[in-house]
Amino acid sequence: MAAWENNEEIKLFQEYLRIPSTHPDVDYEPCVEFLKRQAQNLGLPIRIYHPTDPKKPTVIITWTGTQPELPSIVLNSHMDVVPVYPEKWTHPPFGAEIDSKGRIFARGTQDMKSVGMQYLAAIRALKKEGKRFKRTIHIMFAADEEIGGKSGMAKFVPTDDFKALNVGFALDEGIASPNETFDVFYAERSIWFILFHISGNAGHGSLLHENTVGVKLRYIIDRMMDFREAEVKKLANNSSLNLGNVTTVNLTRVQGGILNNIVPPKLMVSFDVRLALDVDHQQFIKQLEKWCEEAGGGIEITYESKEPYVPPTPIDDSNIYWKAFKGSLDSLGLKSRTLIFPGATDSRYIRAAGIPAIGFSPMNNTPVLLHDNDEYIDADIYLKGIEIYKTIIPNIANA
C-alpha cells in the first residue's frame, strides 16, 4: 500500500480542495467553516477579520509561544483560486481525485491550498509530539490574492489588528520546481499597469493628416517594444539571470475608434510592466514622458497599478529567520536556490511593512501547473512537504 492511501492528512487536503473558492465572486464561507473545524481539532484559537468587506475574511489560527512577547511568525496562504475550464481537464477540477500514480488533481493543489494544509498538518504533528516554541505562530488564510490582494492582505497589513500580531517574519507561497532543487523567493518586482491616452488630429480616413493618434501610437509601441527586446536579450545573454531579474513588458489592450473610415481623435494603449529591482522608478517615469514628447505630445499617462519599490528580504546572516530557514533545508540535505519571484504574491505587502518574508512551496520534481489545466500534486510530494515544514517551523519559531 502506498504511503498516501488512507492517509488522514491527504483526506483533509482533499476536503479543502473540494471547496470551489474560485473567482469571480468567491464565497469564502465554506473555507471559513472548514478552517474553524481544523482549529477546533488542533485545540487552537481562531479569529476572523474583515478589514474591508464582510465577504472578504482573513482567517488566523494562533499557536501561542512560550515567549509571546517576541516577534511572531506568520505562515501565510490564500483561500481563493483562479477560474477553471472544466472541459480542458481530464479530472473534475474540484474533485480532488487521485489517479493510479498518486497524483491529486484539483484547482489549488499547487496554488496554494497545499501549502496552507501542509502548515496545519505539520503543526498537528508537532503538537502531538508535545513540542512548544518560543515565538507565537499565526497560520493565516487570506482572501483575494489571485486578484491582487487589494481587498485582502493589502488592506489587512495596515490595520491595528495586524500590528497587534507583532509579526517578525512571514512564510508565503513559492512555485513548484520541475527538478530536485527547491526555489526560494526573497523579493518581487513592482507591478505597473501603464495606460497611454493618445490624442491627435481626427478626420476622414482618405486623407494624410498630421499628428494622428495612429502615428503617435506606433511611436509609443515601438519604444516600449524596443525596451522589451533589450530585456529579452539581457535575459538570454546572461545565464545567471532569471525572469525575476529583468523587467517584463507586454502590450495588453488597444482601445478607440468608431468607424473604419474615420481617424479617431483618441486611442488608448496599455502595457503590463513588471519593474526589476534595479530600475529607478523616477527615471523610468521620465523616460516614458520623454517618449510621449518625442511621439508628438498630446499623450497623457495614467496607471491602474503603480506599486512602489519594496526592498528585498535579506538572505544573509543579518536575518536570523533566514539563517533558521536555510539551515532547515541544509539539515535535510535539500538543494535550493534563491530567486526573485516572477509574478506577485501577498508577500509584497508584508515586506512593504518592513517585515522579512520568504516565498516557498515544498514541491520539487513537480511540473509547474499553477493556473493551468489539470493542476496536480503528487501525494508523496505533498506528504514530504509536511515533513519539511516539521523542521522549518520549529527552527524559525525558535530563532
C-alpha positions in Angstrom: 0.0 0.0 0.0 1.3 3.5 -0.9 2.0 5.9 1.9 -0.8 8.2 0.8 -3.5 5.6 0.8 -6.0 6.1 3.7 -3.8 8.9 5.0 -5.8 11.3 7.1 -3.8 14.4 6.1 -4.4 13.5 2.4 -8.2 13.2 3.2 -8.2 16.6 4.9 -6.4 18.1 1.9 -8.9 16.6 -0.5 -11.7 18.1 1.6 -10.3 21.6 1.4 -9.6 21.2 -2.4 -13.3 20.3 -3.0 -14.4 23.7 -1.8 -14.7 25.7 -5.1 -13.4 29.0 -3.8 -12.9 30.3 -7.3 -13.1 33.8 -8.8 -15.1 35.7 -9.7 -17.4 36.4 -6.6 -15.7 33.9 -4.3 -17.9 32.5 -1.5 -15.4 32.2 1.4 -17.8 30.9 4.0 -17.2 27.2 3.3 -13.5 27.8 3.7 -14.0 29.6 6.9 -16.2 26.8 8.3 -13.6 24.2 7.3 -10.8 26.2 9.0 -12.9 26.5 12.1 -13.1 22.8 12.3 -9.4 22.5 11.8 -8.7 25.0 14.6 -11.0 23.0 16.9 -9.3 19.8 16.0 -5.9 21.4 16.8 -7.2 22.9 20.1 -6.1 26.4 18.9 -8.0 29.7 18.9 -9.2 31.1 15.6 -10.1 34.7 14.7 -11.7 36.0 11.5 -11.0 39.6 10.5 -12.9 41.6 7.8 -10.6 44.6 7.0 -12.8 46.0 4.2 -15.7 43.7 3.4 -17.7 41.1 5.4 -17.4 38.8 2.4 -13.6 39.1 2.4 -12.3 37.4 5.5 -8.8 37.0 6.8 -8.6 33.8 9.0 -5.9 33.3 11.6 -5.3 30.3 13.7 -2.8 31.0 16.5 -0.4 28.8 18.5 0.9 30.9 21.3 4.6 30.6 22.1 6.4 30.3 25.4 7.8 33.8 25.0 4.8 35.6 23.3 6.4 39.0 23.8 8.9 38.0 21.0 8.0 39.0 17.4 5.8 36.3 16.0 5.9 34.1 12.9 3.2 34.2 10.2 2.6 31.2 7.9 0.5 32.7 5.2 -1.6 31.1 2.4 -4.6 32.2 0.4 -8.0 30.6 0.2 -9.0 31.7 -3.3 -8.2 30.0 -6.6 -8.3 31.1 -10.2 -11.2 30.1 -12.6 -11.2 26.8 -14.4 -12.3 25.5 -17.8 -13.7 22.1 -16.8 -13.8 20.8 -20.4 -10.0 21.2 -20.5 -9.5 18.9 -17.5 -9.2 15.1 -17.5 -10.4 15.1 -13.9 -13.1 17.2 -12.2 -11.3 20.4 -11.2 -12.8 20.3 -7.7 -13.0 16.6 -7.4 -9.6 16.1 -5.8 -9.3 12.7 -7.4 -6.2 10.6 -7.0 -5.1 8.6 -10.0 -3.2 5.3 -10.1 0.1 7.2 -10.0 -0.8 9.0 -6.8 -1.4 12.4 -8.4 -4.1 14.6 -6.8 -5.9 16.6 -9.4 -7.7 19.8 -8.4 -7.5 23.6 -8.7 -5.4 24.8 -5.8 -3.2 21.7 -5.5 -0.2 23.9 -6.3 -1.6 27.4 -5.9 -1.8 27.2 -3.0 -4.2 25.2 -0.8 -1.5 22.6 -0.5 0.8 24.9 1.5 -1.9 26.1 3.9 -2.9 22.5 4.7 0.8 21.5 5.0 1.3 24.1 7.6 -1.7 22.7 9.6 -0.5 19.1 9.2 3.0 19.9 10.4 1.6 21.8 13.4 -0.7 18.9 14.2 2.2 16.5 14.2 4.4 18.9 16.3 1.6 19.4 18.9 1.1 15.6 19.2 4.8 15.3 19.9 4.3 17.8 22.8 6.5 20.5 21.2 6.4 24.1 22.2 8.4 27.0 20.7 9.4 30.5 21.8 7.6 32.5 19.2 3.9 32.7 18.6 2.9 31.2 15.3 -0.1 32.6 13.3 -1.4 30.4 10.5 -3.0 33.0 8.2 -5.5 32.3 5.4 -6.0 35.4 3.2 -8.7 36.4 0.6 -8.5 37.6 -2.9 -4.7 37.1 -3.5 -5.5 35.9 -7.0 -6.9 39.3 -8.0 -4.1 41.3 -6.4 -4.9 41.1 -2.7 -6.3 44.6 -2.8 -9.3 43.6 -0.6 -7.2 41.1 1.3 -3.6 41.4 2.5 -3.2 44.9 1.2 -6.0 46.1 3.5 -5.2 43.9 6.4 -1.5 44.8 6.9 -2.1 48.5 7.8 -4.7 47.6 10.4 -4.3 47.7 14.2 -5.3 44.0 14.2 -2.3 43.1 12.1 0.0 45.3 14.1 -1.2 43.6 17.2 0.2 40.3 15.8 3.7 41.7 16.3 4.9 39.9 13.2 8.7 39.4 12.9 8.8 37.1 9.9 6.5 35.5 7.3 6.5 32.5 5.1 4.3 32.6 2.0 3.9 30.8 -1.3 6.6 29.9 -3.9 6.4 27.9 -7.1 6.8 24.2 -7.9 10.2 23.2 -9.2 10.4 20.6 -12.1 13.8 19.3 -10.8 15.2 18.3 -7.4 16.2 21.9 -6.4 13.7 23.9 -4.4 13.1 27.5 -5.4 13.1 30.1 -2.6 11.9 33.7 -3.2 13.1 36.7 -1.3 11.8 39.6 -3.4 9.2 40.7 -6.0 9.2 43.1 -8.9 6.9 46.2 -8.9 3.7 45.8 -10.9 2.8 48.8 -13.1 -0.2 48.8 -15.5 0.6 51.8 -17.7 -2.1 53.4 -19.9 -1.1 55.9 -22.6 -4.1 58.1 -23.6 -3.2 59.4 -27.0 -4.9 62.5 -28.6 -4.4 63.6 -32.2 -5.9 65.2 -35.3 -9.1 63.4 -36.4 -10.7 63.4 -39.9 -11.6 61.4 -42.9 -9.7 58.1 -43.4 -8.9 59.0 -47.1 -6.5 61.9 -46.1 -3.0 62.1 -44.7 -3.5 64.1 -41.5 -0.5 65.2 -39.5 -0.1 64.2 -35.8 -2.7 61.5 -35.8 -3.2 59.1 -33.0 -2.0 56.2 -35.2 1.4 57.8 -35.8 1.8 58.5 -32.1 0.6 55.1 -31.2 3.2 53.5 -33.4 6.0 55.5 -31.8 5.0 54.6 -28.2 4.6 50.9 -29.1 8.0 50.9 -30.9 9.7 52.4 -27.9 8.1 50.1 -25.4 8.8 47.0 -27.6 12.4 48.1 -28.1 12.8 48.3 -24.3 11.2 44.8 -24.1 13.6 43.4 -26.6 16.6 44.7 -24.7 15.3 42.9 -21.6 14.8 39.7 -23.6 18.4 39.9 -24.8 19.7 40.7 -21.3 18.0 37.5 -20.1 19.2 35.4 -23.0 22.8 36.5 -22.8 23.3 36.0 -19.0 22.7 32.5 -17.7 22.9 33.8 -14.1 19.7 35.8 -14.5 16.1 34.5 -14.3 12.8 36.2 -15.2 12.6 38.0 -11.9 15.9 39.8 -12.6 14.6 41.6 -15.7 11.7 44.0 -16.5 8.9 42.4 -18.4 6.8 44.5 -20.8 3.6 43.3 -22.6 1.1 45.1 -24.6 -2.3 44.2 -23.2 -5.0 46.5 -24.7 -5.6 48.9 -27.5 -8.9 50.8 -27.5 -10.5 53.6 -29.6 -12.1 54.4 -32.9 -15.6 54.3 -34.2 -15.7 53.5 -37.9 -13.2 52.2 -40.4 -13.1 55.4 -42.4 -12.7 57.9 -39.5 -9.4 58.8 -38.0 -10.2 58.9 -34.3 -9.2 61.8 -32.0 -8.2 59.4 -29.2 -6.7 56.0 -28.7 -5.6 54.2 -25.6 -2.8 51.6 -25.3 -1.9 49.8 -22.1 1.1 47.7 -21.0 1.7 45.3 -18.2 5.1 46.2 -16.9 6.9 44.4 -14.0 9.8 46.6 -12.9 13.0 44.8 -11.9 14.6 45.7 -8.6 17.4 47.7 -10.2 15.1 50.1 -12.1 14.9 53.6 -10.7 11.2 54.4 -10.7 11.6 58.2 -11.2 14.0 57.7 -14.1 11.6 55.3 -15.7 8.8 57.8 -15.4 11.0 60.5 -17.0 11.8 58.1 -19.9 8.1 57.4 -20.5 7.3 61.2 -20.5 10.2 61.8 -22.9 8.8 59.2 -25.3 5.4 60.9 -25.2 7.0 64.2 -26.1 9.0 62.6 -29.0 5.8 61.0 -30.3 4.4 64.5 -30.8 2.8 65.3 -27.5 -0.8 65.2 -26.6 -0.3 62.0 -24.6 -1.5 61.5 -21.0 -0.1 58.7 -18.9 -2.2 57.1 -16.1 -1.6 54.0 -14.0 -4.1 51.3 -13.0 -1.3 49.9 -10.8 1.9 51.7 -9.8 3.5 49.7 -7.0 6.4 51.2 -5.1 9.8 49.7 -4.8 9.9 47.2 -2.0 13.3 46.2 -0.6 14.1 42.5 -0.8 14.3 40.3 2.3 17.9 39.9 3.4 19.2 36.4 2.7 22.4 36.6 4.8 23.4 36.2 8.4 21.9 39.6 9.3 18.5 37.9 9.1 18.1 35.4 11.9 14.9 34.0 10.3 16.7 33.4 7.0 19.5 31.6 8.9 16.9 29.4 10.6 15.1 28.7 7.3 18.1 28.0 5.2 19.6 25.9 8.0 16.5 23.8 8.0 16.8 23.0 4.3 20.5 22.3 4.7 20.0 20.0 7.6 17.5 18.0 5.5 20.1 17.8 2.7 17.8 19.7 0.3 19.1 21.6 -2.6 17.8 25.2 -3.0 18.3 28.4 -5.0 17.2 31.9 -4.2 15.2 33.9 -6.8 13.2 37.0 -7.3 9.5 36.0 -7.7 8.4 36.5 -11.4 4.8 37.2 -10.5 3.2 38.6 -7.4 2.1 37.3 -4.0 0.9 38.7 -0.7 4.5 38.8 0.5 5.0 42.2 -1.2 2.5 43.8 1.3 4.3 42.2 4.2 7.7 43.3 3.0 6.4 46.8 2.4 5.7 46.9 6.1 9.3 46.2 6.8 8.8 42.6 7.7 11.1 40.0 6.1 9.2 37.4 4.1 10.2 34.3 2.1 8.2 32.5 -0.6 8.5 28.8 -0.5 6.3 25.9 -1.7 7.9 22.5 -0.9 7.2 21.0 -4.3 10.2 19.7 -6.2 10.3 17.3 -9.1 6.9 18.7 -10.0 5.8 20.4 -13.2 4.7 24.0 -12.8 1.0 23.9 -13.2 -0.3 26.9 -11.2 -3.3 28.4 -13.1 -3.0 25.6 -15.7 -5.4 22.8 -16.7 -5.1 19.5 -14.9 -3.3 21.1 -12.0 -2.0 18.4 -9.7 0.5 17.5 -6.9 1.9 14.0 -6.2 0.6 12.8 -2.9 4.1 11.7 -1.9 5.4 15.2 -2.6 2.6 16.6 -0.5 3.5 14.4 2.4 7.2 15.1 2.1 6.3 18.8 2.2 4.7 18.3 5.6 7.9 16.7 6.9 9.9 19.6 5.6 7.7 22.1 7.4 8.1 20.0 10.6 11.8 21.1 10.5 11.4 24.6 9.2 8.6 25.7 11.6 10.4 24.8 14.9 13.6 26.4 13.7 12.1 29.8 12.7 9.8 29.8 15.7 12.9 29.4 18.0 15.1 31.8 16.0 
